[in-house]
Amino acid sequence: MGNGPMNKRVKIEIPKILEILPHRYPFVLVDRVTEIHPGESIRGHKMVSTNEPWCQGHFPGRPILPGVLIIEALAQIGGILAYASEPFDTQSSLMYFLGIDKAKFRHTVTPGDRLDLLVEVMQHRSNVWKLRGEATVDGTLCAQGELLASIVDRDE
């Protein structure tokens, strides 16, 4: 892959992620962005840790990252892609996750895993984004789905 204008190998770390996303601990589910192709795709990851709040209860003795949190991680990195594609004022606007279609959970994710996230734009009209996401660990597909999101005024 080249490094032309549409091929951006980047490293966006947590301070910048926190500027873009409205989420805060313990609900920030993207630790790093590693590649962005504005208007097309984004790659990044979440490091799954044993000290995360869900570990004690899901499931005691054999913790697995809840599937809904994997989908949320895909939605969050999708919000970063939308911002990188068409920057919006994060003080007055935010991206709402509207829905998920074709969600499938294929493999468990456990503490110690690096959850690799890939989101691609399927469709973008006005302030609405339709995205396809995949989450993998060591190349094994763990979850996938089609996400719908919209950029809205914070006052709505």
Secondary structure, 3 states (H helix, E strand, C coil): CCCCCCCEEEEECHHHHHHHCCCCCCCCCCCEEEEEECCCEEEEEEECCCCCHHHHCCCCCCCCCCHHHHHHHHHHHHHHHHHHHCCCCCCCEEEEEEEEEEEEECCCCCCCCEEEEEEEEEEEECCEEEEEEEEEECCEEEEEEEEEEEEEECCC
